[in-house]
Amino acid sequence: MDMNLLGSADLSDRSVLLRVDFNVPLENGEVGDDTRIKAALPTINYILDKNAKLIIISHLGRPKGKIDNNLSLKVVGERLQTFLSNEVHFINETVGEKVREKVNQLNPKEILVLENLRFNKGEKSNDNEFAKKLAQLADVFVNDAFGVSHRKHASVSALPLLMKDKAYAGFLLEKELKVAKIKKEGLEVKNINKDEEENEELEKNEKEGKVISKKNEKKIKTAINSIEECLRVLNDLMELTTTEEKKANTDNPDKDKYKSKDKDNKKQVNIDNKKKVVTESSIKAKGKNFSQKEKIKHFNKAIRTLLDKKQKERSKNK
């Protein structure tokens, strides 16, 4: 769910329910590391500066829905007091009549730390009724617990939905979301750069004749299909010409004379065309008249000669 930013909230003279992540390590009944407490101070001070009443909720450890005095938030509230000049109160309950009375007794700019959310089974089960009881404690809800915001727990899932028109992201949550967005965008850029490097490598290998890209492979297939079509047409012409010549030879008693003439013409062509590339214009230039069959034969021979020449050039370049 999208949340508004704390800077846009009207907090003056209102009661604010702040969800923080005070799941700090404990050593001998005391806070072992107060880094998470310090991280929440900018949001806490901002709310207090707006003359608001502040109710803080958090979880600590894994009490599994049961009261465990070793996991009470009382010691966390005491450590929080060392960083603030404002009065910090604590109540060993999370919801109920006593909690509501304590909230009503708060003065502006004072803080009330509620007991561990996970002492109530409704927190981890994302119970809507438990979330409603929390929502009744304040006018505004602020989530600054980035570390648990992905969980389906009442204080970070059901509660913001119930107070969606009055729900805001604290400064710590806002900061972490921006960092996460930058990391995501950086990853996308990295992937794009990786693709570009792969494309450059592919182009290099193409030039060296090591690989064929899909784009060029398609062009090559199209060219091959065109060549195959041309060869089919040539073969059809050759068959047609052969049929016509057979018919002509049957009607012409001087067929041996024509055969002799064709042989002489072939010899003349081989002599006059040392490069073995025969065209109709070069034949006419010599004043020779060839049959269609002979023209096709010479054309095919010329193509094969050119292909062999290209193949030799490629082999030499390698």
C-alpha positions as CSV (number, residue, x, y, z in Angstrom):
1,M,0.0,0.0,0.0
2,D,1.3,3.5,-0.9
3,M,1.7,5.8,2.1
4,N,2.0,9.6,2.4
5,L,5.2,11.1,3.7
6,L,5.4,12.4,7.2
7,G,6.3,15.9,6.1
8,S,2.8,16.3,4.6
9,A,0.9,15.3,7.8
10,D,-1.0,17.7,10.0
11,L,0.2,16.6,13.5
12,S,-0.5,19.7,15.6
13,D,-2.2,18.9,18.9
14,R,-3.0,15.4,17.7
15,S,-2.3,11.9,19.1
16,V,0.1,9.9,16.9
17,L,0.6,6.2,16.9
18,L,4.2,5.5,15.8
19,R,5.3,1.9,14.8
20,V,9.1,1.6,15.2
21,D,11.5,-1.3,15.1
22,F,12.9,-1.5,18.6
23,N,13.8,-5.1,18.3
24,V,17.2,-4.5,20.0
25,P,19.6,-7.0,21.5
26,L,19.4,-7.4,25.3
27,E,22.3,-8.2,27.6
28,N,21.7,-8.9,31.3
29,G,18.3,-7.3,31.1
30,E,19.6,-4.1,29.5
31,V,19.8,-2.8,25.9
32,G,23.0,-4.2,24.4
33,D,22.9,-2.0,21.2
34,D,20.7,1.1,20.9
35,T,21.4,1.7,17.1
36,R,17.8,1.2,16.2
37,I,16.6,3.5,18.9
38,K,18.8,6.3,17.7
39,A,17.7,5.7,14.1
40,A,14.1,6.5,15.1
41,L,15.0,9.8,16.8
42,P,14.5,12.1,13.8
43,T,10.9,10.9,13.3
44,I,10.2,11.0,17.1
45,N,11.6,14.6,17.5
46,Y,9.7,15.8,14.4
47,I,6.4,14.5,15.9
48,L,7.0,16.0,19.3
49,D,7.9,19.4,17.8
50,K,4.4,19.5,16.3
51,N,3.0,19.6,19.8
52,A,1.6,16.1,19.4
53,K,1.0,13.2,21.9
54,L,3.2,10.2,20.8
55,I,2.3,6.6,21.4
56,I,5.1,4.2,20.4
57,I,4.5,0.5,19.5
58,S,7.1,-2.1,18.7
59,H,7.9,-5.8,19.0
60,L,10.9,-7.4,20.8
61,G,12.1,-10.9,20.3
62,R,9.8,-13.9,19.8
63,P,7.5,-14.4,22.8
64,K,5.0,-16.4,20.6
65,G,1.9,-14.6,21.8
66,K,2.6,-15.0,25.5
67,I,3.8,-12.6,28.1
68,D,7.6,-12.9,28.7
69,N,9.0,-10.4,31.2
70,N,12.5,-10.9,29.7
71,L,11.2,-9.4,26.4
72,S,9.4,-6.4,27.9
73,L,9.8,-3.0,26.2
74,K,10.2,-1.3,29.5
75,V,14.0,-1.3,29.3
76,V,13.8,0.1,25.8
77,G,11.6,2.9,27.0
78,E,14.1,3.7,29.7
79,R,17.0,3.8,27.2
80,L,14.9,6.1,24.9
81,Q,14.4,8.5,27.8
82,T,18.2,9.0,27.9
83,F,18.1,10.6,24.4
84,L,15.1,12.9,25.1
85,S,14.2,15.8,27.4
86,N,10.5,14.9,26.9
87,E,8.8,12.7,29.4
88,V,8.7,9.0,28.4
89,H,6.0,6.8,30.0
90,F,5.5,3.1,29.9
91,I,2.5,0.8,30.3
92,N,2.8,-3.0,30.5
93,E,-0.3,-3.5,28.2
94,T,-0.8,-3.1,24.5
95,V,-4.5,-2.5,24.0
96,G,-7.6,-2.1,26.3
97,E,-9.2,0.4,28.6
98,K,-6.1,1.0,30.8
99,V,-4.1,1.9,27.7
100,R,-6.8,4.3,26.4
101,E,-6.9,6.0,29.8
102,K,-3.2,6.4,29.8
103,V,-3.2,7.9,26.3
104,N,-5.9,10.5,27.4
105,Q,-3.7,11.5,30.3
106,L,-0.8,12.3,28.1
107,N,0.2,15.9,27.7
108,P,1.3,17.3,24.3
109,K,5.0,16.4,23.5
110,E,4.9,13.4,25.9
111,I,5.6,9.8,24.9
112,L,3.9,6.6,25.9
113,V,5.6,3.3,25.1
114,L,3.2,0.3,25.0
115,E,4.2,-3.2,25.8
116,N,5.6,-5.7,23.3
117,L,3.1,-6.2,20.4
118,R,3.9,-9.8,20.2
119,F,2.6,-10.5,23.7
120,N,-0.7,-10.5,21.8
121,K,-1.3,-13.4,19.3
122,G,-3.3,-11.0,17.1
123,E,-0.1,-9.2,16.1
124,K,1.5,-12.1,14.2
125,S,-1.8,-13.5,12.9
126,N,-2.6,-10.1,11.4
127,D,-5.8,-10.0,13.3
128,N,-8.2,-7.2,12.2
129,E,-9.8,-6.8,15.7
130,F,-6.4,-6.3,17.3
131,A,-5.6,-3.7,14.6
132,K,-8.9,-1.9,15.3
133,K,-8.0,-1.6,19.0
134,L,-4.6,-0.1,18.1
135,A,-6.3,2.3,15.6
136,Q,-8.6,3.6,18.3
137,L,-5.6,5.0,20.3
138,A,-4.7,7.8,17.9
139,D,-5.7,10.3,15.2
140,V,-2.7,9.5,13.0
141,F,-0.6,6.5,12.2
142,V,3.1,6.6,11.3
143,N,5.1,3.6,10.2
144,D,8.9,3.9,10.7
145,A,9.6,0.2,11.0
146,F,11.2,-0.6,7.7
147,G,12.7,-3.9,8.9
148,V,9.3,-5.5,9.4
149,S,7.1,-3.7,6.9
150,H,7.1,-6.6,4.5
151,R,5.4,-8.9,7.1
152,K,1.7,-9.7,7.3
153,H,1.5,-8.5,10.9
154,A,-1.3,-6.5,12.3
155,S,0.7,-3.3,13.2
156,V,2.2,-3.0,9.7
157,S,-0.5,-4.6,7.5
158,A,-4.0,-4.5,8.9
159,L,-3.5,-1.3,10.9
160,P,-2.3,0.9,7.9
161,L,-5.3,-0.3,5.9
162,L,-7.7,0.7,8.7
163,M,-6.1,4.2,8.9
164,K,-5.2,4.5,5.2
165,D,-6.4,8.1,5.0
166,K,-4.3,9.0,8.1
167,A,-1.3,6.8,7.5
168,Y,2.2,8.1,6.8
169,A,5.8,6.9,6.3
170,G,8.3,8.1,8.9
171,F,11.7,9.5,7.9
172,L,13.6,6.3,8.4
173,L,11.1,4.3,6.3
174,E,11.2,7.0,3.6
175,K,15.0,6.9,3.6
176,E,15.2,3.1,3.3
177,L,12.7,3.1,0.5
178,K,14.7,5.6,-1.5
179,V,17.9,3.5,-1.0
180,A,16.0,0.4,-2.1
181,K,14.8,2.2,-5.2
182,I,18.3,3.4,-6.1
183,K,19.7,-0.1,-5.6
184,K,16.9,-1.5,-7.8
185,E,17.6,1.1,-10.5
186,G,21.3,0.5,-10.2
187,L,20.8,-3.2,-10.8
188,E,18.7,-2.5,-13.9
189,V,21.5,-0.2,-15.3
190,K,24.0,-2.9,-14.5
191,N,21.9,-5.5,-16.4
192,I,21.6,-3.1,-19.4
193,N,25.4,-2.5,-19.4
194,K,25.9,-6.3,-19.3
195,D,23.6,-6.7,-22.3
196,E,25.5,-4.0,-24.2
197,E,28.8,-5.8,-23.4
198,E,27.4,-9.0,-24.7
199,N,26.2,-7.3,-27.8
200,E,29.6,-5.8,-28.4
201,E,31.2,-9.2,-28.0
202,L,28.7,-10.7,-30.4
203,E,29.4,-8.1,-33.0
204,K,33.1,-8.7,-32.7
205,N,32.7,-12.5,-33.1
206,E,30.5,-11.9,-36.1
207,K,33.1,-9.8,-37.8
208,E,35.7,-12.5,-37.2
209,G,33.3,-15.1,-38.6
210,K,33.0,-17.0,-35.3
211,V,29.3,-16.7,-34.8
212,I,26.2,-15.6,-36.7
213,S,23.6,-13.4,-34.9
214,K,19.9,-14.2,-35.1
215,K,19.4,-11.0,-37.2
216,N,22.0,-12.0,-39.8
217,E,21.0,-15.6,-39.7
218,K,17.5,-14.6,-40.8
219,K,19.0,-12.5,-43.7
220,I,21.2,-15.5,-44.7
221,K,18.2,-17.9,-44.7
222,T,16.3,-15.4,-46.9
223,A,19.3,-15.2,-49.3
224,I,19.6,-19.0,-49.5
225,N,15.9,-19.3,-50.2
226,S,16.2,-16.8,-53.0
227,I,19.2,-18.7,-54.5
228,E,17.4,-22.0,-54.2
229,E,14.4,-20.4,-56.0
230,C,16.7,-19.2,-58.8
231,L,18.2,-22.6,-59.2
232,R,14.7,-24.2,-59.4
233,V,13.8,-21.8,-62.2
234,L,17.1,-22.5,-64.0
235,N,16.5,-26.2,-63.8
236,D,12.9,-25.8,-65.1
237,L,14.4,-23.8,-68.0
238,M,16.9,-26.5,-68.7
239,E,14.3,-29.2,-68.7
240,L,12.1,-27.1,-71.0
241,T,15.0,-26.4,-73.4
242,T,15.9,-30.0,-73.5
243,T,12.4,-31.0,-74.4
244,E,12.3,-28.3,-77.2
245,E,15.7,-29.4,-78.5
246,K,14.6,-33.1,-78.7
247,K,11.6,-32.1,-80.6
248,A,13.6,-29.9,-82.9
249,N,16.2,-32.6,-83.5
250,T,13.5,-35.1,-84.4
251,D,12.1,-32.8,-87.0
252,N,15.6,-31.8,-88.2
253,P,17.6,-34.4,-90.2
254,D,20.8,-32.3,-89.8
255,K,21.0,-32.8,-86.0
256,D,24.6,-34.1,-86.2
257,K,25.6,-30.8,-87.9
258,Y,24.2,-28.8,-85.0
259,K,26.0,-31.0,-82.5
260,S,29.3,-30.3,-84.2
261,K,28.5,-26.6,-84.3
262,D,27.8,-26.6,-80.5
263,K,31.1,-28.3,-79.7
264,D,33.0,-25.7,-81.8
265,N,31.1,-22.9,-80.0
266,K,32.0,-24.4,-76.6
267,K,35.7,-24.5,-77.4
268,Q,35.6,-20.9,-78.7
269,V,33.9,-19.7,-75.5
270,N,36.6,-21.4,-73.3
271,I,39.3,-19.7,-75.3
272,D,37.8,-16.2,-75.4
273,N,36.8,-16.2,-71.7
274,K,39.9,-17.0,-69.6
275,K,38.1,-16.0,-66.4
276,K,35.3,-18.5,-67.1
277,V,32.5,-15.9,-66.6
278,V,30.2,-16.2,-69.6
279,T,27.4,-13.7,-70.3
280,E,25.0,-13.4,-73.2
281,S,26.5,-10.1,-74.2
282,S,30.1,-11.5,-74.5
283,I,28.7,-14.4,-76.7
284,K,26.9,-12.0,-79.0
285,A,30.0,-9.8,-79.2
286,K,31.9,-12.8,-80.8
287,G,29.0,-13.3,-83.2
288,K,28.1,-16.7,-81.8
289,N,24.5,-18.0,-81.5
290,F,24.0,-20.4,-78.6
291,S,20.9,-22.4,-77.7
292,Q,19.0,-21.6,-74.5
293,K,20.3,-24.8,-72.9
294,E,23.9,-23.8,-73.6
295,K,23.4,-20.3,-72.1
296,I,22.0,-21.8,-68.9
297,K,24.9,-24.3,-68.7
298,H,27.5,-21.6,-69.0
299,F,25.6,-19.4,-66.5
300,N,25.6,-22.2,-63.9
301,K,29.3,-22.8,-64.6
302,A,30.0,-19.1,-64.1
303,I,28.2,-19.1,-60.7
304,R,30.1,-22.1,-59.5
305,T,33.4,-20.4,-60.5
306,L,32.6,-17.3,-58.6
307,L,31.6,-19.2,-55.5
308,D,34.8,-21.2,-55.6
309,K,36.8,-18.0,-55.9
310,K,35.0,-16.5,-52.9
311,Q,35.6,-19.6,-50.9
312,K,39.3,-19.5,-51.6
313,E,39.4,-15.8,-50.6
314,R,37.7,-16.6,-47.2
315,S,40.2,-19.5,-46.6
316,K,43.1,-17.2,-47.4
317,N,41.8,-14.5,-45.0
318,K,41.5,-17.0,-42.1
